[in-house]
Amino acid sequence: MRKPKSAIEAPTEGYSLIVDGHFKSHHTTIEAAEQAAVALKNRYRMLQVQVYDAASKTRSLVAAPL
């Protein structure tokens, strides 16, 4: 049985949501990650939501829709 990774360790593949500085959900495509991020941001506008790309090790801030 494989031990789950800590929530503070950056994933090594795919795309993840970072909510208020903490890794949360993991997605295999950028489209799925962005869709989940926008849905979360629509529901809770006060959260800081980012999409993390494990391949390039970059974060993209998701802005609240107007």
N, C-alpha and C positions, 0 to 999 in steps of 0.2 A: 504494500500500500504506500502510495506516494504522499508525503506530507504537503499540505497546501502552503502556498507562498504567503508571506506576510503581506498585509495590505499596504505596508509602507515601501515594499520593494517594487520597483518599476517592472512591468511585464516586458518580456523579450520578443513578443510577436503580437500582431494585431493592433487593435485600437481600444483604448480604455477611457472611461469618463473619470475626470478628477473633479470632485465636488468639495468645495471649500478646502482644497489642499490634500484631500484623501482619495486614493484610488478606489473606485467603486465597481461599476460593471465593465465587463470585457466584451468586445465585439470583433468579428472577423473582417468586417468591411467598414470603410470610412462612412459610407452612406448610413449604415445601421447605427453607428456611433453618433453621427450628427443628428439623426432623427431622434434618438433617445435623449440627446443633450437638449435639443430644442423643446421637446415635450416636457422635460424636467424644468427647463427655464420658464416655459409658459405657465407651469403650475406653481412654481416657487421662484418668483422674480428676484428675491433677495439673495439667492445662492450664487456663488461664483462657480461657473461650470466651464470646464476645459475638456478638449478632446486630445488625448495623448497618442501620438503615432510612435509605436515601439521601434519601427525600422529606422526612422530618422531621428528618434529621440527628441521630438519637438512637441510643444503644446500649443493649441489654438483656443483662444478664448471665445466662448459662445455668447453673443450679445442678445439682449432681450429684444424680441420683435416689437415693432411699433404698434 
